[in-house]
Amino acid sequence: MGKIKIKLVRSLIRAIPNQKANAQALGLRKIGDFTIQNDDASVRGKIKKISHLVSVENTPDNQ
């Protein structure tokens, strides 16, 4: 299972409540925050809901 780096690049101010909840569940609070998560279906679903607010990149497996 690979890892992905998720970074919040846009503000959550005008986001709807379920988008804010998804960002919070991923551990993203402020612009510039990032988190490294396992690349699985549940995380991909959360990313899909807030894809316009985040950037996603693959990371090496050794992290």
LOZALUM-960158 format. One record per residue (C-alpha): residue in three letters; x negated, y negated, z. Coordinates in steps of 0.2 Angstrom, whole numbers, always signed. Last residue first. Example, Ala and Ser with C-alpha at 12.3 -4.5 7.8 and 13.67 -1.06 7.14 Angstrom:
BEGIN
<rec><aa>SER</aa><x>-68</x><y>+5</y><z>+36</z></rec>
<rec><aa>ALA</aa><x>-62</x><y>+22</y><z>+39</z></rec>
END
This chain:
BEGIN
<rec><aa>GLN</aa><x>-41</x><y>-37</y><z>+23</z></rec>
<rec><aa>ASN</aa><x>-49</x><y>-22</y><z>+15</z></rec>
<rec><aa>ASP</aa><x>-35</x><y>-20</y><z>+2</z></rec>
<rec><aa>PRO</aa><x>-40</x><y>-35</y><z>-8</z></rec>
<rec><aa>THR</aa><x>-27</x><y>-49</y><z>-9</z></rec>
<rec><aa>ASN</aa><x>-13</x><y>-51</y><z>-22</z></rec>
<rec><aa>GLU</aa><x>-6</x><y>-69</y><z>-24</z></rec>
<rec><aa>VAL</aa><x>+11</x><y>-77</y><z>-20</z></rec>
<rec><aa>SER</aa><x>+15</x><y>-95</y><z>-20</z></rec>
<rec><aa>VAL</aa><x>+30</x><y>-101</y><z>-10</z></rec>
<rec><aa>LEU</aa><x>+45</x><y>-113</y><z>-11</z></rec>
<rec><aa>HIS</aa><x>+53</x><y>-109</y><z>-28</z></rec>
<rec><aa>SER</aa><x>+51</x><y>-90</y><z>-24</z></rec>
<rec><aa>ILE</aa><x>+62</x><y>-92</y><z>-8</z></rec>
<rec><aa>LYS</aa><x>+75</x><y>-79</y><z>-11</z></rec>
<rec><aa>LYS</aa><x>+63</x><y>-68</y><z>-21</z></rec>
<rec><aa>ILE</aa><x>+50</x><y>-69</y><z>-7</z></rec>
<rec><aa>LYS</aa><x>+62</x><y>-61</y><z>+5</z></rec>
<rec><aa>GLY</aa><x>+66</x><y>-47</y><z>-7</z></rec>
<rec><aa>ARG</aa><x>+47</x><y>-44</y><z>-10</z></rec>
<rec><aa>VAL</aa><x>+45</x><y>-43</y><z>+9</z></rec>
<rec><aa>SER</aa><x>+58</x><y>-30</y><z>+10</z></rec>
<rec><aa>ALA</aa><x>+52</x><y>-20</y><z>-5</z></rec>
<rec><aa>ASP</aa><x>+34</x><y>-18</y><z>+1</z></rec>
<rec><aa>ASP</aa><x>+18</x><y>-27</y><z>-2</z></rec>
<rec><aa>ASN</aa><x>+11</x><y>-28</y><z>+16</z></rec>
<rec><aa>GLN</aa><x>+10</x><y>-46</y><z>+22</z></rec>
<rec><aa>ILE</aa><x>-4</x><y>-59</y><z>+23</z></rec>
<rec><aa>THR</aa><x>+3</x><y>-76</y><z>+29</z></rec>
<rec><aa>PHE</aa><x>+1</x><y>-94</y><z>+24</z></rec>
<rec><aa>ASP</aa><x>+5</x><y>-111</y><z>+31</z></rec>
<rec><aa>GLY</aa><x>+1</x><y>-125</y><z>+19</z></rec>
<rec><aa>ILE</aa><x>+18</x><y>-133</y><z>+21</z></rec>
<rec><aa>LYS</aa><x>+25</x><y>-129</y><z>+38</z></rec>
<rec><aa>ARG</aa><x>+34</x><y>-115</y><z>+46</z></rec>
<rec><aa>LEU</aa><x>+30</x><y>-99</y><z>+37</z></rec>
<rec><aa>GLY</aa><x>+30</x><y>-83</y><z>+47</z></rec>
<rec><aa>LEU</aa><x>+39</x><y>-72</y><z>+35</z></rec>
<rec><aa>ALA</aa><x>+54</x><y>-71</y><z>+46</z></rec>
<rec><aa>GLN</aa><x>+53</x><y>-90</y><z>+47</z></rec>
<rec><aa>ALA</aa><x>+53</x><y>-92</y><z>+28</z></rec>
<rec><aa>ASN</aa><x>+68</x><y>-80</y><z>+26</z></rec>
<rec><aa>ALA</aa><x>+78</x><y>-90</y><z>+39</z></rec>
<rec><aa>LYS</aa><x>+74</x><y>-106</y><z>+30</z></rec>
<rec><aa>GLN</aa><x>+80</x><y>-98</y><z>+14</z></rec>
<rec><aa>ASN</aa><x>+96</x><y>-92</y><z>+23</z></rec>
<rec><aa>PRO</aa><x>+99</x><y>-110</y><z>+30</z></rec>
<rec><aa>ILE</aa><x>+99</x><y>-119</y><z>+13</z></rec>
<rec><aa>ALA</aa><x>+83</x><y>-128</y><z>+9</z></rec>
<rec><aa>ARG</aa><x>+82</x><y>-147</y><z>+9</z></rec>
<rec><aa>ILE</aa><x>+70</x><y>-149</y><z>+23</z></rec>
<rec><aa>LEU</aa><x>+60</x><y>-132</y><z>+19</z></rec>
<rec><aa>SER</aa><x>+46</x><y>-141</y><z>+11</z></rec>
<rec><aa>ARG</aa><x>+36</x><y>-134</y><z>-4</z></rec>
<rec><aa>VAL</aa><x>+19</x><y>-125</y><z>-5</z></rec>
<rec><aa>LEU</aa><x>+22</x><y>-111</y><z>+8</z></rec>
<rec><aa>LYS</aa><x>+9</x><y>-98</y><z>+5</z></rec>
<rec><aa>ILE</aa><x>+11</x><y>-79</y><z>+4</z></rec>
<rec><aa>LYS</aa><x>-4</x><y>-68</y><z>+3</z></rec>
<rec><aa>ILE</aa><x>-1</x><y>-50</y><z>-3</z></rec>
<rec><aa>LYS</aa><x>-7</x><y>-33</y><z>+4</z></rec>
<rec><aa>GLY</aa><x>-7</x><y>-17</y><z>-5</z></rec>
<rec><aa>MET</aa><x>+0</x><y>+0</y><z>+0</z></rec>
END
